[in-house]
C-alpha cells in the first residue's frame, strides 16, 4: 500500500529521450557554444533558450551544421507570459529526423527580433501573424503588412491584456 501511495504522489513525467534525442542533446552544447544556450529536456523534446541578439546566427548554425541539419521550420508562435513574450520556433531535420524547440524571451514593451525568413522562407507568414496578434517586430522582414487584421487595427488581440470589445447578439 505504501508503494502505491508513493507512486500516486509522483506525478512528474519521466524523461523519455530516445537514442537520437540523447545523441542530439550531447551535440548541441558544443555546436551552439557561441550562443550560450540554456538546454532543457521537456519530456521527450529538447528545448533551447537563447538571447534575442543571437537568433539569426543560431538558426543558421542549427540549419547548416552537418549533424544538426534543421532544414524545416514546423512552427513559429508567440506566448504571452505577461512579464515577457516568448517567441517559440519548432524545428525539424528531414535528414536526421529529430526535433528541437528554440525559445527567445522578449520585452513586451517593444518586442523586436531579427526575422528568420532568410533562413527558412516559411517563417514569412508566421512572423506576419505574430506581428499582427502580438506586436512583435521582425527586423529585416520582407513585408510585415497585416496578414489577419486590417490596416490600422489598434492593439494586439493575442496578448492577455487586450480588452475585447463587448459583443452583442443581434
C-alpha positions, 0 to 999 in steps of 0.5 A, spaced: 500 500 500 505 504 501 508 503 494 502 505 491 501 511 495 508 513 493 507 512 486 500 516 486 504 522 489 509 522 483 506 525 478 512 528 474 513 525 467 519 521 466 524 523 461 523 519 455 529 521 450 530 516 445 537 514 442 537 520 437 534 525 442 540 523 447 545 523 441 542 530 439 542 533 446 550 531 447 551 535 440 548 541 441 552 544 447 558 544 443 555 546 436 551 552 439 557 554 444 557 561 441 550 562 443 550 560 450 544 556 450 540 554 456 538 546 454 532 543 457 529 536 456 521 537 456 519 530 456 521 527 450 523 534 446 529 538 447 528 545 448 533 551 447 533 558 450 537 563 447 538 571 447 534 575 442 541 578 439 543 571 437 537 568 433 539 569 426 546 566 427 543 560 431 538 558 426 543 558 421 548 554 425 542 549 427 540 549 419 547 548 416 551 544 421 552 537 418 549 533 424 544 538 426 541 539 419 534 543 421 532 544 414 524 545 416 521 550 420 514 546 423 512 552 427 513 559 429 508 562 435 508 567 440 506 566 448 504 571 452 507 570 459 505 577 461 512 579 464 515 577 457 513 574 450 516 568 448 517 567 441 517 559 440 520 556 433 519 548 432 524 545 428 525 539 424 531 535 420 528 531 414 535 528 414 536 526 421 529 526 423 529 529 430 526 535 433 528 541 437 524 547 440 528 554 440 525 559 445 527 567 445 524 571 451 522 578 449 520 585 452 513 586 451 514 593 451 517 593 444 518 586 442 523 586 436 527 580 433 531 579 427 526 575 422 528 568 420 525 568 413 532 568 410 533 562 413 527 558 412 522 562 407 516 559 411 517 563 417 514 569 412 507 568 414 508 566 421 512 572 423 506 576 419 501 573 424 505 574 430 506 581 428 499 582 427 496 578 434 502 580 438 506 586 436 512 583 435 517 586 430 521 582 425 527 586 423 529 585 416 522 582 414 520 582 407 513 585 408 510 585 415 503 588 412 497 585 416 496 578 414 489 577 419 487 584 421 486 590 417 490 596 416 490 600 422 487 595 427 489 598 434 492 593 439 494 586 439 488 581 440 493 575 442 496 578 448 492 577 455 491 584 456 487 586 450 480 588 452 475 585 447 470 589 445 463 587 448 459 583 443 452 583 442 447 578 439 443 581 434 
